[in-house]
């Protein structure tokens, strides 16, 4: 990661700042800062396969258009984005080759990001890529992945496509994959959560601890209201009772 950032003109100070942001995003104790720096210096960038199924692509659009600099750093410097229909230049047979080369050459090492739900209705004909159904592609890709991340509410819960009486029988990823799935819900989700998840995987070589809904506890153990600076007024029962001066 440091080599990739250095090649793009980042200074050592900027690299250290980036490591600090990654530590904070992952919820890792500050005492582990040196370990994160060491990992980002020496460990290879994890290959990433980003699949798109039944969705509106808002997750990808939000991610690449974010004004927060750490998002651009993650996608282009921290990860080796080897396959994604939305951002890759290749198409057709070249794109399919990139997908299978990544999976075959990095079995057990690549991170699988899935955006969108999987249609099971009518034998999956509602979403096919390269003549194969979304379920077939997902099953094959998930089999050799080091970690599977359901990116957005469609992949995490099915979202609008799963609402009755949809004929597609839209299904979330965790119901189709025979391994733990990290759910990162939201429409779109928070891009910095992915930063934390990837940092955790790089640091510890395993997925983070998940809650009962498959979400990383580091980010979903508290409600946003619990950290609101106005919360003490609510707890004390102090409310505005009149708008008059």
C-alpha positions in Angstrom: 0.0 0.0 0.0 2.8 2.4 0.9 4.6 1.6 -2.4 1.4 2.4 -4.4 0.8 5.6 -2.5 4.5 6.7 -2.9 4.3 6.1 -6.6 1.3 8.5 -6.8 3.3 11.3 -5.1 2.1 10.9 -1.5 4.7 11.9 1.2 5.6 9.8 4.2 3.7 12.2 6.4 0.6 11.8 4.3 1.0 8.0 4.5 1.2 8.1 8.3 -1.9 10.3 8.4 -3.7 7.8 6.2 -2.7 5.0 8.6 -4.1 7.1 11.5 -7.4 7.5 9.7 -7.5 3.8 9.0 -6.9 3.0 12.7 -9.7 5.3 13.7 -12.1 4.0 11.1 -11.5 0.4 12.2 -12.0 1.2 15.8 -8.5 -0.2 16.6 -6.8 1.0 19.8 -4.2 3.7 19.2 -1.5 1.5 20.6 -1.8 -0.7 17.5 -0.9 2.2 15.2 2.6 0.8 14.6 1.2 -2.6 13.6 -1.1 -0.9 11.1 1.8 1.0 9.6 3.8 -2.2 9.3 0.9 -4.0 7.7 0.3 -1.2 5.2 4.0 -1.1 4.4 4.6 -4.9 3.9 1.4 -6.7 3.2 0.2 -6.9 -0.4 -2.9 -5.0 -1.3 -5.8 -7.4 -1.1 -7.4 -8.3 -4.5 -11.0 -7.3 -4.7 -13.9 -8.7 -6.8 -16.9 -6.4 -6.8 -20.1 -8.0 -8.2 -23.2 -6.1 -9.2 -26.6 -7.8 -9.2 -30.1 -6.3 -8.5 -29.4 -2.7 -7.5 -29.3 0.9 -8.7 -25.5 1.2 -8.4 -25.9 4.0 -5.8 -23.4 2.3 -3.5 -20.7 2.5 -6.2 -21.7 6.0 -7.3 -21.7 7.3 -3.7 -18.4 5.6 -3.1 -16.5 7.0 -6.1 -18.1 10.5 -5.8 -17.4 11.0 -2.1 -15.5 14.2 -1.4 -13.8 12.5 1.6 -10.2 11.8 0.4 -9.9 8.5 2.3 -12.5 7.0 0.0 -10.4 7.6 -3.1 -7.4 6.3 -1.2 -9.1 3.1 -0.3 -10.4 2.3 -3.7 -7.2 3.1 -5.6 -4.4 2.6 -3.1 -5.5 0.2 -0.3 -7.3 -2.3 -2.5 -6.4 -3.9 -5.8 -9.7 -3.6 -7.5 -9.4 -6.4 -10.1 -13.0 -6.7 -11.2 -16.0 -4.5 -11.1 -18.5 -4.0 -14.0 -19.0 -0.4 -13.1 -15.5 0.9 -13.0 -13.4 -1.4 -15.2 -12.5 -0.6 -18.8 -12.7 -4.2 -20.0 -16.0 -5.8 -21.2 -17.2 -9.1 -22.6 -14.7 -11.9 -22.7 -11.9 -9.7 -21.3 -13.9 -8.8 -18.3 -14.8 -12.4 -17.6 -11.2 -13.4 -18.0 -10.2 -10.7 -15.4 -12.8 -12.2 -13.0 -11.7 -15.8 -13.3 -7.9 -14.9 -13.3 -8.4 -13.0 -10.0 -10.3 -15.9 -8.4 -8.0 -18.6 -9.7 -4.7 -16.8 -8.9 -5.8 -15.6 -5.5 -7.9 -18.4 -4.1 -8.6 -17.8 -0.4 -7.0 -14.3 -0.5 -9.4 -12.0 -2.4 -12.2 -9.9 -0.8 -15.6 -10.3 -2.4 -17.8 -7.2 -2.4 -21.4 -7.8 -3.5 -23.7 -5.0 -4.4 -27.4 -5.8 -5.0 -29.7 -8.7 -4.2 -29.8 -12.0 -6.0 -33.0 -12.9 -7.9 -34.1 -16.6 -7.6 -37.5 -16.3 -9.4 -37.9 -17.9 -12.9 -34.6 -19.7 -12.3 -32.7 -16.4 -11.9 -33.3 -15.0 -15.4 -34.0 -11.5 -14.1 -30.2 -11.0 -13.7 -27.6 -12.8 -15.9 -24.1 -11.9 -16.7 -22.1 -13.7 -19.4 -24.9 -16.1 -19.8 -24.8 -17.2 -16.1 -27.3 -16.3 -13.4 -26.4 -14.1 -10.4 -26.7 -17.1 -8.1 -24.2 -19.1 -10.1 -21.7 -16.2 -10.2 -22.1 -15.5 -6.5 -21.7 -19.2 -5.5 -18.5 -19.5 -7.5 -17.0 -16.2 -6.3 -17.8 -16.7 -2.7 -16.3 -20.2 -2.6 -12.7 -18.9 -2.9 -13.1 -15.6 -1.1 -11.2 -14.7 2.1 -14.2 -12.5 3.1 -17.6 -11.7 1.7 -19.0 -8.2 2.2 -22.7 -7.4 1.4 -22.4 -3.8 0.3 -25.6 -1.8 0.8 -29.2 -2.6 1.8 -30.0 -4.5 -1.3 -27.2 -7.0 -0.7 -27.7 -7.0 3.1 -31.5 -7.3 3.3 -33.0 -7.4 -0.2 -34.3 -3.8 0.0 -37.0 -2.6 -2.5 -36.5 -5.5 -4.9 -37.6 -8.0 -2.1 -40.8 -6.2 -1.4 -43.9 -8.2 -2.3 -45.3 -8.9 -4.8 -42.0 -8.8 -6.7 -41.7 -11.6 -9.2 -37.9 -11.7 -8.9 -37.7 -13.3 -5.4 -34.9 -11.0 -4.5 -32.7 -12.6 -1.8 -29.9 -11.1 0.4 -26.4 -12.5 0.1 -26.1 -14.1 3.5 -29.0 -16.5 2.7 -27.1 -17.9 -0.3 -23.5 -18.0 0.9 -22.2 -20.9 3.1 -19.8 -18.7 5.1 -20.0 -15.6 7.3 -21.1 -12.5 5.4 -20.3 -9.0 6.6 -23.4 -6.9 6.1 -22.9 -3.1 5.6 -26.4 -1.8 5.1 -27.4 1.6 3.9 -28.7 3.2 0.7 -26.0 4.1 0.1 -23.9 2.7 2.9 -21.1 4.6 4.8 -17.9 4.2 2.7 -15.7 4.6 5.7 -17.1 1.4 7.2 -15.5 -0.5 4.4 -12.2 1.2 5.3 -12.5 -0.2 8.8 -13.5 -3.7 7.7 -10.6 -3.9 5.2 -8.1 -2.6 7.8 -9.3 -5.2 10.3 -8.9 -8.0 7.7 -5.4 -6.8 6.8 -4.4 -6.5 10.5 -5.8 -9.6 12.0 -6.3 -11.9 9.0 -10.0 -12.5 9.8 -13.4 -10.8 9.6 -14.4 -8.5 12.4 -16.8 -9.5 15.2 -20.4 -9.3 13.9 -23.7 -8.6 15.6 -26.9 -10.6 15.3 -27.6 -9.0 11.9 -24.2 -9.7 10.5 -23.0 -6.1 10.9 -19.5 -5.2 12.2 -19.9 -4.4 15.9 -17.3 -1.7 15.7 -19.7 0.4 13.7 -23.2 -0.8 14.6 -23.0 -1.4 18.4 -24.3 2.1 19.1 -27.2 4.2 17.7 -26.4 7.6 16.2 -28.7 9.1 18.8 -26.5 7.7 21.6 -23.6 10.0 20.5 -25.8 13.1 19.9 -24.7 16.1 22.0 -28.3 17.0 22.5 -29.1 13.5 24.1 -28.6 14.7 27.7 -31.4 17.3 27.2 -33.7 14.5 26.0 -32.7 12.2 28.9 -33.4 15.1 31.4 -36.8 15.8 29.8 -35.8 19.3 28.7 -37.8 20.1 25.6 -38.8 23.2 23.8 -42.4 23.7 24.8 -43.0 27.0 23.0 -41.5 28.8 20.0 -42.5 32.2 21.4 -39.6 34.5 22.6 
